[in-house]
Amino acid sequence: MNDDSPTGPRPVTKDPVPAADSSRVLGPEEIRRALTRIAHEILESGHGAEDLVLLGIPHRGVPLARRLAEQIARAEGRPDGDDLTELYGSLDITMYRDDLRNNPTRAPSPTRIPRSGIDGRTVVLVDDVLYSGRTIRAALDALGAVGRPAAVRLAVLVDRGHRELPIRADHVGKNLPTARSERVHVQLVETDGADAVDIVRPAGTHSQEVRE
């Protein structure tokens, strides 16, 4: 059959590219509850907020650290609006990443440490997703350049497994079994306009049940 018509060749149509499959695993209320639980775990493990510093790893670790600081301050009976600059800050790890050679244009983020420093204090590193462990290794190196804490702990909203280094989180909002081909997409109001955690799978793969 000839594809030509009196008005010219028929347009060639292509099959649409299949969209990636995603599953919502945490919504705003689940994230709020997870952070509340983590905040209480941090207080219980350290017997209070004295000498405690939360350092968020940019980008989404920073608003998570701030939220945890607010939860901890509230649990300690501090008034709303109290100055929390001595309780939380941010730790840039750009220059300590082991993939910097492959990404030389990566822009550094601000590091903000409480005025009293971190020497002799308990530092809780805060991040959104724990995966290979390489980001946390870089954070430990960056922390060592800032001071000498008495102890270092790790709090993450999601632990998706597949560790490449012997690093584990002390406080986890949710454990998500994932395949390496899958992606955990975290959104926060402060950075993305909404609170959500989705598992994004390549097109053509089947959804798997997510277990705690």
QUIHU-V438153 format. One record per residue. N is the residue number from 1. RES is the residue in one small letter. SS is DSSP state (H for helix, E for strand, L for the rest). PSI is psi in whole degrees, -180 to 180 (999 if undefined). D_FIRST is the distance of its C-alpha to the first C-alpha in Angstrom with 2 decimals. Layout:
# QUIHU-V438153
n->N res->RES ss->SS psi->PSI d_first->D_FIRST
n->N res->RES ss->SS psi->PSI d_first->D_FIRST
This chain:
# QUIHU-V438153
n->1 res->m ss->L psi->135 d_first->0.00
n->2 res->n ss->L psi->129 d_first->3.80
n->3 res->d ss->L psi->-9 d_first->6.41
n->4 res->d ss->E psi->143 d_first->8.96
n->5 res->s ss->E psi->170 d_first->10.84
n->6 res->p ss->L psi->-25 d_first->14.14
n->7 res->t ss->L psi->4 d_first->16.04
n->8 res->g ss->E psi->-179 d_first->14.47
n->9 res->p ss->E psi->145 d_first->12.35
n->10 res->r ss->L psi->141 d_first->12.11
n->11 res->p ss->L psi->141 d_first->15.07
n->12 res->v ss->L psi->124 d_first->14.89
n->13 res->t ss->L psi->141 d_first->16.87
n->14 res->k ss->L psi->146 d_first->19.28
n->15 res->d ss->L psi->139 d_first->21.05
n->16 res->p ss->L psi->146 d_first->24.58
n->17 res->v ss->L psi->127 d_first->27.36
n->18 res->p ss->L psi->137 d_first->29.55
n->19 res->a ss->L psi->151 d_first->32.94
n->20 res->a ss->L psi->148 d_first->36.07
n->21 res->d ss->E psi->132 d_first->37.98
n->22 res->s ss->E psi->149 d_first->41.54
n->23 res->s ss->E psi->130 d_first->44.50
n->24 res->r ss->E psi->122 d_first->47.58
n->25 res->v ss->E psi->-24 d_first->50.67
n->26 res->l ss->E psi->132 d_first->53.39
n->27 res->g ss->L psi->-174 d_first->53.78
n->28 res->p ss->H psi->-44 d_first->56.62
n->29 res->e ss->H psi->-39 d_first->59.18
n->30 res->e ss->H psi->-38 d_first->58.49
n->31 res->i ss->H psi->-42 d_first->58.85
n->32 res->r ss->H psi->-46 d_first->62.08
n->33 res->r ss->H psi->-40 d_first->63.50
n->34 res->a ss->H psi->-43 d_first->62.57
n->35 res->l ss->H psi->-35 d_first->64.33
n->36 res->t ss->H psi->-44 d_first->67.33
n->37 res->r ss->H psi->-44 d_first->67.68
n->38 res->i ss->H psi->-43 d_first->67.37
n->39 res->a ss->H psi->-43 d_first->70.01
n->40 res->h ss->H psi->-36 d_first->72.44
n->41 res->e ss->H psi->-42 d_first->71.80
n->42 res->i ss->H psi->-44 d_first->72.60
n->43 res->l ss->H psi->-44 d_first->75.82
n->44 res->e ss->H psi->-38 d_first->76.87
n->45 res->s ss->H psi->-26 d_first->76.24
n->46 res->g ss->H psi->5 d_first->78.24
n->47 res->h ss->L psi->43 d_first->80.87
n->48 res->g ss->L psi->177 d_first->80.10
n->49 res->a ss->L psi->-2 d_first->78.72
n->50 res->e ss->L psi->134 d_first->81.67
n->51 res->d ss->L psi->26 d_first->80.67
n->52 res->l ss->E psi->138 d_first->76.98
n->53 res->v ss->E psi->128 d_first->74.27
n->54 res->l ss->E psi->124 d_first->70.55
n->55 res->l ss->E psi->114 d_first->68.38
n->56 res->g ss->E psi->141 d_first->64.71
n->57 res->i ss->L psi->119 d_first->62.18
n->58 res->p ss->L psi->143 d_first->59.95
n->59 res->h ss->L psi->-45 d_first->57.81
n->60 res->r ss->H psi->-14 d_first->57.65
n->61 res->g ss->H psi->-26 d_first->60.73
n->62 res->v ss->H psi->-52 d_first->62.89
n->63 res->p ss->H psi->-30 d_first->62.23
n->64 res->l ss->H psi->-41 d_first->62.50
n->65 res->a ss->H psi->-41 d_first->65.90
n->66 res->r ss->H psi->-43 d_first->66.99
n->67 res->r ss->H psi->-42 d_first->66.03
n->68 res->l ss->H psi->-40 d_first->67.92
n->69 res->a ss->H psi->-41 d_first->70.90
n->70 res->e ss->H psi->-41 d_first->70.93
n->71 res->q ss->H psi->-43 d_first->70.83
n->72 res->i ss->H psi->-43 d_first->73.63
n->73 res->a ss->H psi->-40 d_first->75.72
n->74 res->r ss->H psi->-42 d_first->75.35
n->75 res->a ss->H psi->-28 d_first->76.37
n->76 res->e ss->L psi->0 d_first->79.37
n->77 res->g ss->L psi->16 d_first->80.46
n->78 res->r ss->L psi->148 d_first->79.82
n->79 res->p ss->L psi->150 d_first->79.40
n->80 res->d ss->L psi->140 d_first->75.96
n->81 res->g ss->L psi->2 d_first->75.43
n->82 res->d ss->L psi->148 d_first->77.70
n->83 res->d ss->L psi->122 d_first->77.11
n->84 res->l ss->L psi->14 d_first->74.95
n->85 res->t ss->L psi->-21 d_first->74.81
n->86 res->e ss->L psi->-7 d_first->77.13
n->87 res->l ss->L psi->-28 d_first->74.98
n->88 res->y ss->E psi->161 d_first->71.51
n->89 res->g ss->E psi->-158 d_first->69.80
n->90 res->s ss->E psi->151 d_first->66.86
n->91 res->l ss->L psi->108 d_first->66.46
n->92 res->d ss->L psi->136 d_first->64.05
n->93 res->i ss->L psi->9 d_first->62.84
n->94 res->t ss->H psi->-50 d_first->60.62
n->95 res->m ss->H psi->-3 d_first->62.82
n->96 res->y ss->H psi->1 d_first->63.32
n->97 res->r ss->L psi->144 d_first->59.70
n->98 res->d ss->L psi->-1 d_first->58.71
n->99 res->d ss->L psi->15 d_first->55.25
n->100 res->l ss->L psi->-33 d_first->56.74
n->101 res->r ss->L psi->-33 d_first->56.00
n->102 res->n ss->L psi->-15 d_first->52.27
n->103 res->n ss->L psi->66 d_first->52.55
n->104 res->p ss->L psi->-16 d_first->55.23
n->105 res->t ss->L psi->8 d_first->54.33
n->106 res->r ss->L psi->127 d_first->55.12
n->107 res->a ss->L psi->130 d_first->57.42
n->108 res->p ss->L psi->154 d_first->60.72
n->109 res->s ss->L psi->162 d_first->61.77
n->110 res->p ss->L psi->143 d_first->65.35
n->111 res->t ss->L psi->126 d_first->67.82
n->112 res->r ss->E psi->113 d_first->70.40
n->113 res->i ss->L psi->140 d_first->73.30
n->114 res->p ss->L psi->149 d_first->76.12
n->115 res->r ss->L psi->-32 d_first->79.22
n->116 res->s ss->L psi->-3 d_first->81.19
n->117 res->g ss->L psi->-169 d_first->78.75
n->118 res->i ss->L psi->-4 d_first->77.61
n->119 res->d ss->L psi->127 d_first->80.48
n->120 res->g ss->L psi->5 d_first->81.88
n->121 res->r ss->L psi->165 d_first->79.46
n->122 res->t ss->E psi->119 d_first->76.70
n->123 res->v ss->E psi->129 d_first->73.30
n->124 res->v ss->E psi->112 d_first->70.24
n->125 res->l ss->E psi->137 d_first->66.99
n->126 res->v ss->E psi->129 d_first->64.27
n->127 res->d ss->E psi->166 d_first->60.50
n->128 res->d ss->E psi->-45 d_first->57.44
n->129 res->v ss->E psi->132 d_first->55.71
n->130 res->l ss->E psi->124 d_first->57.26
n->131 res->y ss->L psi->-100 d_first->54.79
n->132 res->s ss->L psi->-26 d_first->55.65
n->133 res->g ss->L psi->-7 d_first->59.15
n->134 res->r ss->H psi->-33 d_first->58.80
n->135 res->t ss->H psi->-41 d_first->59.14
n->136 res->i ss->H psi->-37 d_first->62.38
n->137 res->r ss->H psi->-43 d_first->63.68
n->138 res->a ss->H psi->-38 d_first->63.22
n->139 res->a ss->H psi->-38 d_first->64.98
n->140 res->l ss->H psi->-40 d_first->67.91
n->141 res->d ss->H psi->-44 d_first->68.26
n->142 res->a ss->H psi->-38 d_first->68.15
n->143 res->l ss->H psi->-39 d_first->70.70
n->144 res->g ss->H psi->-25 d_first->73.03
n->145 res->a ss->H psi->-13 d_first->73.12
n->146 res->v ss->H psi->-38 d_first->74.23
n->147 res->g ss->L psi->-171 d_first->77.02
n->148 res->r ss->L psi->91 d_first->78.27
n->149 res->p ss->L psi->159 d_first->77.61
n->150 res->a ss->L psi->-34 d_first->79.58
n->151 res->a ss->E psi->153 d_first->76.41
n->152 res->v ss->E psi->130 d_first->72.66
n->153 res->r ss->E psi->169 d_first->70.37
n->154 res->l ss->E psi->129 d_first->66.67
n->155 res->a ss->E psi->130 d_first->65.04
n->156 res->v ss->E psi->148 d_first->61.27
n->157 res->l ss->E psi->-40 d_first->59.21
n->158 res->v ss->E psi->134 d_first->56.67
n->159 res->d ss->E psi->114 d_first->57.03
n->160 res->r ss->L psi->2 d_first->53.64
n->161 res->g ss->L psi->-164 d_first->55.02
n->162 res->h ss->L psi->45 d_first->53.82
n->163 res->r ss->L psi->140 d_first->57.04
n->164 res->e ss->L psi->-12 d_first->57.39
n->165 res->l ss->L psi->154 d_first->61.05
n->166 res->p ss->L psi->71 d_first->63.95
n->167 res->i ss->L psi->136 d_first->63.91
n->168 res->r ss->L psi->157 d_first->64.00
n->169 res->a ss->L psi->144 d_first->64.46
n->170 res->d ss->L psi->-29 d_first->67.70
n->171 res->h ss->E psi->123 d_first->66.21
n->172 res->v ss->E psi->130 d_first->62.62
n->173 res->g ss->E psi->-46 d_first->61.05
n->174 res->k ss->E psi->134 d_first->58.33
n->175 res->n ss->E psi->126 d_first->57.21
n->176 res->l ss->L psi->106 d_first->53.41
n->177 res->p ss->L psi->125 d_first->52.04
n->178 res->t ss->L psi->160 d_first->48.87
n->179 res->a ss->L psi->156 d_first->46.48
n->180 res->r ss->L psi->-28 d_first->46.49
n->181 res->s ss->L psi->-14 d_first->42.85
n->182 res->e ss->L psi->161 d_first->43.89
n->183 res->r ss->E psi->137 d_first->45.50
n->184 res->v ss->E psi->117 d_first->48.39
n->185 res->h ss->E psi->110 d_first->48.06
n->186 res->v ss->E psi->133 d_first->51.42
n->187 res->q ss->E psi->139 d_first->51.85
n->188 res->l ss->L psi->150 d_first->55.25
n->189 res->v ss->H psi->-41 d_first->56.33
n->190 res->e ss->H psi->-30 d_first->58.16
n->191 res->t ss->H psi->-24 d_first->55.22
n->192 res->d ss->H psi->-6 d_first->52.09
n->193 res->g ss->L psi->-1 d_first->53.26
n->194 res->a ss->L psi->157 d_first->53.01
n->195 res->d ss->L psi->119 d_first->54.39
n->196 res->a ss->E psi->152 d_first->51.87
n->197 res->v ss->E psi->124 d_first->50.97
n->198 res->d ss->E psi->149 d_first->47.44
n->199 res->i ss->E psi->123 d_first->45.97
n->200 res->v ss->E psi->124 d_first->42.57
n->201 res->r ss->E psi->147 d_first->40.32
n->202 res->p ss->L psi->153 d_first->37.27
n->203 res->a ss->L psi->138 d_first->33.92
n->204 res->g ss->L psi->-5 d_first->33.09
n->205 res->t ss->L psi->157 d_first->36.74
n->206 res->h ss->L psi->146 d_first->38.62
n->207 res->s ss->L psi->145 d_first->41.65
n->208 res->q ss->L psi->148 d_first->44.99
n->209 res->e ss->L psi->134 d_first->48.13
n->210 res->v ss->L psi->124 d_first->50.57
n->211 res->r ss->L psi->147 d_first->54.13
n->212 res->e ss->L psi->999 d_first->57.32
